[in-house]
Amino acid sequence: MTEHLVYLLLGLGTGAAIAMLGLGLVLTNRASRVVNFGHAAIGMWIAHVFYEFRETGDIAFPIPYFDARVALLPKPTVFTALVVIMVYAALMGLFIYVAIFRRLRSAPPLGRVVASIGLFLYLFATAAVRFPDPPRTRAILPAGSVEVFGRLLFVDRLFLAAIAIVLTLSLWAFYRYSRFGLATTAAAENEKGASLTGINPDRLAAINWMVAAMLAGLAIILVSRIDTLDPLNLSLLVVPALAAALLGGFNSFALVAVAGLAIGMLQGELVNIGSKFDFLSGLGIGDAVPFLLILVALFIRGRSLPTRGDENAHHMPLSPEPRWVPGFALAGIGIGVLVMRTAGSDWRSAVITSSIAMVISLSVVVLTGYVGQISLAPFAFAGVAAFSLVRLGDAGVPFPVAPIVAALISMVLGVIVGIPAIRVRGMNLAIATLGAAVAIEQLLFKWPWFVGDHNVPEPKVGGIDLSIAAKGSGYPRPAFGIYVVVVAVLCAVGVANLRRSRTGLGWLAVRANERAAAAAGVNVSRAKLMAFAVSAFLAGVAGTLTAYQRQTLSETSFAVFASLAALAITYLMGVAAVSGAFAAGLVAPLGVFILLRSGELPTEVSRYEFATSGLVLIVVAVAYPNGVTQAMRSGVQWIGRKVRPDQIDRSLTNA
């Protein structure tokens, strides 16, 4: 029993950081109705800057394309470094709010999600490029250990927990009794009413973003001595922080802090349990805890249906009815076959990559575009299908049965993950699916039995070889390219026909107004679960194609941040239309757009690729919060009204 208690106390360090991050999430949500998925990434960048500043006296800025550093002090002390970096963090929070999220105050919820995902990708990728060898972390809190029930416990964990508790009490008192805190609460409850009383919500939001960035920076600076200074792992601390914030209702500082500390302690104990059983060795079972807590919070707090004025039911892009589907399908297959038979290796590779990316985007179109459910786990479902394909191959299941069964396995998992969608939607569902994606990556993709030997069986049926492998310019083999193009076109046709079917119309009714859809006889729960099933199946199909393309898989082949990028790019290209998925496939990394831009495919993904993608997502989300294709469609309609208003009005009526 004493051993378990010690491990619970050891988890206080990580729990304190989760609590502080959760407090920052509450502040930004109160201030500007933003669930900031890039919150921990802000803290991660600040921590890197802090430790480098302590070593060199230089201050780094998150500009990826050149080394932006300013020499400030020759050798700062710990106190001086903390003061300078907290000022830096406050200014960074102010800049992020003013440059990005203030412009998105009236944007659709998905637009704000995309912007925060872009921020996550930008800061994570920039830190990975700017700090290839992370600066050395040095002790800030008192070192040493104390004996607890005959076992040693590091003192810094206790200090971390104490700091989190003091900060929580300070925020509670300040926001409960100060004029600024009361004004923030009033603006969060009714922004228009607060404005009429002379309160400036914009100024309140800016200050709250500054405080939130300081909390994020302090949390990651302190926890880096425990979890190491790894850009991706530290950025993903946003998942347990979101779980803590949800358990606190994005409102109660005390509940958020208690939840954060409890999550960290439970993760510490799970590390202890995992070390005692061989079958748990190497699994990140602690990362499954936030997902389970998120589910509990959502089921307790979730409503079966939204209120009439729920903002998540509005502001979705137009979903036009697909036209000339057979003609486009035949043209797509014809062009694909022509490219595979006549074009060079780079063009074949680019078309294959774009086709697979299009299938992933189609899974986003079905779930988010047609039903309005935000999922951040498409690559998790793709990975499940890919690794299932390996295991099915080991069991002797032949092609094409194996990829179909693998996609069906993903579909079943998609339904399980989609169960929370019965009661929740919008940002809460996005948080739940992000937690699920992390849990799947840490549990399934690190489970030796599930991933097998990582070698993918070749797709062969009878005497037909559809594998990708070939020597020299023969790679990739045209037969494999034709197979991928045909599968992608069939998936697009299926999604287009779903949009035109009675099922698709029911989905759009659910997206528009769940209460009205239920009153009209639509089974809302069944519609959501069916959409999750179809979406996960499509992601599974993309996963099997990716497996055949790569031939060898690893646990990092289907990383969480790839799901974030997939949702963001699909949304910006057109999340409610098959054409949007097609456009998202074209602009995919190493896809057709890259080839057109550079003339040849790079031998490796540029180290600035994710930073550039994140920056583009932020810029486009701010400029076109409804998506690029929606903006283009609006422009065409405006021109049409100026030229022939009678014709455009009739076409809109028919649509």
C-alpha positions, 0 to 999 in steps of 0.5 A: 500500500505504501508503494502505491501511495509513493507513486501517487505522490510522484505523479503530483509533479505532472499533475501540477503542470496539468492543473496549471495548463487547465487553469489557462484553458479556463481563462482563454475560454472565458475570455474569447470562447476559444478551446485552445488546442495549442495552449500547451504548445505555447508553454512548450515554446516558452520553456525552450526559450527560458532554458536557452536564455539561462544558458546563453542569455539569448531570447529566441522568437518563433520565426521558423525560416531564419534564426531570430535571436536577440542577445539580452543578458550575458548570464541571467540568474534564475530569478532574472530569467523567470521575470524576463520570460514571464514578460515574454510569455505575456507579450506572446499571449497578447500577440496571439490573441490580437493577431489571431483569436480576436479576429475570430470572435464571431467566426464559426466554432470550427474556424477557431478550432482550425486556428488553434490547430494551426498554432499547435502545428506551427509552434511544435514544428518551429521548436523542433527546427529551432532547437534540434538539440534541446537546451539543458534543463537546470533545477529551479525548485529545491532538489533532494528527497524526503522519506515517505513510509520508508521510500524516497520521494523527490521534494520538487513534486511537492513544491510543484503541487504547492505552486499549483494550489497557491495559483489556484487559490489566487486566481479564485480569489482574484476572479471572485472579488476583484473588479477585473474578475467580476467584469470577466465573468460578466463578459463571459456570461453576456458580452453584449450586456457587459459592453452596455455597462461600459466593460471592454470585453476586448481588453479583458480578453487580451489580459486573460490571454496574457495570464494564460500564456504565463501559466502555460509557460510556467507549467512547462518550465517546471515540469520539464525537469520531470518529463524532458524537453520534448516538443511533441510530448509537451505539446500533447499535455493539452489532452490531460489539461483539457480533461481537467478543464472539462471536469471543472466545466471550464469554469471552476478553478478549484475543480480544474486544479483537483482534476489535474492533480488527480490525473497526474497522480493516477498516471503515476500509479499506472506507471507503477502498475505497468512496470509489474506486468510484462504485457503492459511493458512499453504501453502508455497506459497513463495516457488513456486516463485523460480519455476515460475522464473526458468520457465521464465528464461528457456523459455527466455534463452532456445534454441529449440535445442542444438548446435551440440557440446552441452555436454549434448548430449554426455557422456550418458551410453550405453543403451543395448537392453533388452533380454529374457524379458518374461523369466526374468518376469516369473522368477521375479514373481515366485521368488516373490511368493515363497518369499511371501509364504515361507519366514519370515516377514523381507524378505517379507518387504524387497522384497516389499520395493525393488520392490517399489523402482525399480518402482521409478527407472524405472521412472528415467530410462525412462526419464534420461536413454532413453531420457537424460532429468534430472528430480529431481522430481520423488517423487513429482509425487509419492506423488501426486498419493499417496494423490490423492489415498486418495482423490479418496478413500474418493470419493468412487472410488474403487480399482483397478480404484483408483490407476490407476486414481491416476497414471494418475493424476501424468502423467498429472502433469508430462507433465505440468512440462515437458513443459520446456523440449521442450526448455531446457535440462541438468542442466537447466532442473534439476534445473527446476524440482527441483524447481517444486518438492519443489513447489509441496511439499510446495503447494500440500502436505500442502494443507488440501483439497488435502491430505485429512485425510491421511488415505489410503483406503485398496486395496480390490476387490470383496472378495479378500483382498490385504491389507498389515495389519496383526498381528504379523509375518503375517505382511506384508500379502503375498497377498499384497507382491504378488500384489506389485511384479506383478505390479513391474514386469509388469512395468519393462516389459513395460519399456523393451518393450518401449526400443525395440519399435520404440518409444524407438529408437526415444527416444535414437535418441533424447538423442544422438543428438536432431538435428539429430533426428529432421532431421530424422523425430522424433518429439523431443518435442512430444518425450520429453513430452511422456517420461515425461508422462510415467516417471510420470505415473511410479512414480505415480504407485510407489506412490500408492504402497507406500501409500498402504504400509504405510497406513497413509501418511504425508506431509513429506512422499515424501520429495524432498531429496528422489528424489535427492537420487533416481536419484543418486542411479539409475544413479550409478546402471545403469540409461540406463537399466532396470537391473540398476533399479532392482539393485537400488531397491535392494540397497534401504533403508530397501530393500533386500541388507540391509537384506542381510548385517545385517541379519534382518531389523532395527526397524528404519532407522539408523540416519547415513543412509542418511549420509552414502548414501551421502558418498557412492554416492560421492565416487562412482561418483568419482570412476565410473562417468559413473555408477557401471553397466557401469564399470562392463560392460566395465570390462566384455568386456575387459575380453572378448576381452582378452579371445575371441575377435572375439565373444565379437566384434560380441556381441557388434555389435549386441547390 
